[in-house]
Amino acid sequence: MALKKISLLFMIICIYGCYISIISANDECQLSRNNDMVDDCNCRISDLNQINNQRLYPLLRQIVQKNYFRFFPINLKKSCQFWPQDGQCSLRTCAIKACSLETLPENLREKFNSNKPSERINTKQDETNQVQCPTVDTNSSLGSVDKNLSEEHKQTIEDWMKFDDMKSENFCDVDDETSTELEYIDLLINIERYTGYSGVSTQRIWSAIYNENCFFLPDSIPYYNLRQKRLNANKMCLEGRTFYRLVSGLHSSISIHLCAQYFFPIKNGGYTGLDGRWAPNLDEFKNRFDPETTGGEGPTWLKNLYFIYLIELRAIYKARDYLESQKYFTGNDTDDLHTKKLITDHLLKEIEPFSNRFNENDLFQDGNEQLKIEFKEHFHNISRIIDCVGCDKCKLWGKLQIQALGTSLKILFAENPIQLQRSELVSLINGFTQLSTSIYRLEHTFKTCLTKHTEL
C-alpha cells in the first residue's frame, strides 16, 4: 500500500469511462450554476438550512448526550504507516480527557475489563517496576518464539489482508474492540475545537488525504498541486466528484468547528499564558472561506458541506430498519427507551423528506466492481492517514468523522443486510451531528462573515 500510488486503471475509468454519464446528467450539472442548489443533488441549501437549524440540530444535540452515543471506543496508539509522527500540539487542550471506568455504562465497563489482560501468577518486578516472567530454563532460546518473517511472506500476508479488506463491506479501518489498547472517550468533555495543532504537520495530513482521490486528470500530475486538482473536480465522472466533495465537505465542517471554538490566549507581561478565552474567530473563518483569500474556492468548499450532509442523512434513513431494531442498551431502561424513541419516532421521521436527494445507485453502474474496489481502497488509505495526526483530540474527532463517513458508504453500498458494530453506530450519529452543528454555525455564528459571494 503505497501512499503516492494512484491506480492508472482507476484514472482511466474516471476520465474516459464516465463522460457519457456526465453528458446524460447535463441538466443536473446546471444546478451548480445556482448558488442555492447542492451539486449532484436535487436539493436547495435554503431548505436544508431551515430543516437543520430549526428541527434536526436541537434533536441531534439531545441524542448525542445520551449515554449510548456519549462514549466512543478508540485506539489512539496506532502508529503512522506513512511517515514519522513529529507533529506536536501547542496547547494543553489538545490532550484527551479519558473518562473514568465508573462513568461508563455497565455493559461497557464489562467489555472494557474483559479486554484487559488477566493478572499472571508467579511474576516478579525489577527495580523499574517492569513485570518479568519467571525463568524456566537457562537456555531461553529453546522456548522463544521466532517472530521473523521473510520479505516474501510479509508481502503475501499483506496481500491477504488487502484482499480481506476489499471483500468486506467496510470503507474504512474500524478499531478492534477487543484490543487492550482500546479506550472509551467521553465525547461530551472532549468537544471538537481549536487545539493549536497546525503548520507543516497538518498541511501534510490534508495534502495526503486529498491526494488519495480519484479526480486527478493528466494536466494535474504534480503530486502536491492540489489547487489544480480541485479545479479539475467538475471534469470528472460522478464517482470522482463524489469522492472529492465528501472529503472537501468534511474538511469544511472540521474547519468551521475550529473557528467556532477558537482559543484566544491572555498575554501577561508580553508573554502568552496558558489561560485564555474561547470564542468564535471571525477573521480565521474569513481566511479559510472568503473568495478573496481562497482564490474563489471558499464558497464551493462550503457547498460541499451540504453534499456530505445529504450523503450521511441518506445513509441514516436507509439503515432505518436496523436502527429501529436496536435496543440502545446501557443498563438504564428509562434512558434506553428514550434514546430509541428519539431515533425512531423523531430523527427518522424528520429526515425522511430529504432522504432521497442523492441516489447512490447512480454510482458504479454497469457492474463496474473495479472502480468500486479502487474507491474503497482509497478511502481505507484516508482512514489510516488519520493515525498520523500528532494531536490526540484532533485524531479522536478525525477518526470518528472518517468512520462516520465510512459507515455511511458501507450502508449505502451494502450487498447484505446491514450489520454495524456499536462504534460504527456511535460514530454515524455523532459524525452527522458534527455536520449539523457546522451548518447551524454558518447561520448563527458566521453569517456576518459570508459576503454576497458566499451566501448559502
LINTA-V385101 format. One line per field, one symbol per residue. phi: phi as a letter, one per 20 degrees, with the letter a starting at -180 (. if undefined). psi: psi as a letter, one per 40 degrees, with the letter a starting at -180 (. if undefined). A space follows every 50 residues. Layout:
# LINTA-V385101
phi = ???
psi = ???
This chain:
# LINTA-V385101
phi = .efefdfffffffffdfdffffffegfffffffdfedegmcebeffffgf fffedfgfffffffefgfdeddebdedfefedafecfceedffffeefef gfefggfffffffffefffeelecdefemefceffecfefffdfeeefcf fffffffffgffffffffefdbfdgffdffefcedeffdcffafcnfbnf fffffffffffeedeedgecfggdeffffffegfeefgffffffffffff gfffffffffcdedfeedmndfeeercdafdffffffecfgfdcmneggf ffffffffgfffffffffefffffefelfcodgfffffgfffffecgfff egfdfdfcdfffelfmmfffffffgffffggffffffefecffffgffff fffffffffgffdfedgfccfgfffffgfffffffffffffgedddffee ffedfc
psi = ghdehhhdddddddddeeddddddfddddedeeheeihheighhdddddd dddddddddddddeeiddedhhhiheehihedihhehiieidedihhiii ddeiidddddddddeihihhifiiiaeeehhiiihdidgdddeihhehii dddddddddddddddddieheihhhheeieehihhhddefihiheehaad ddddddddddeeiefhidefdhdegdddddeedeeiiddddddddddddd ddddddddddgihhihhhfehhieiaihiigdddddddehddeefedddd ddddddddddddddddddedddddeiefheegddddddddddddecdddd edeeefehheeeififfgddddddddddddddddddeehehddddddddd ddddddddddddeheihhhiiddddddddddddddddddddddededeeh ieeeh.
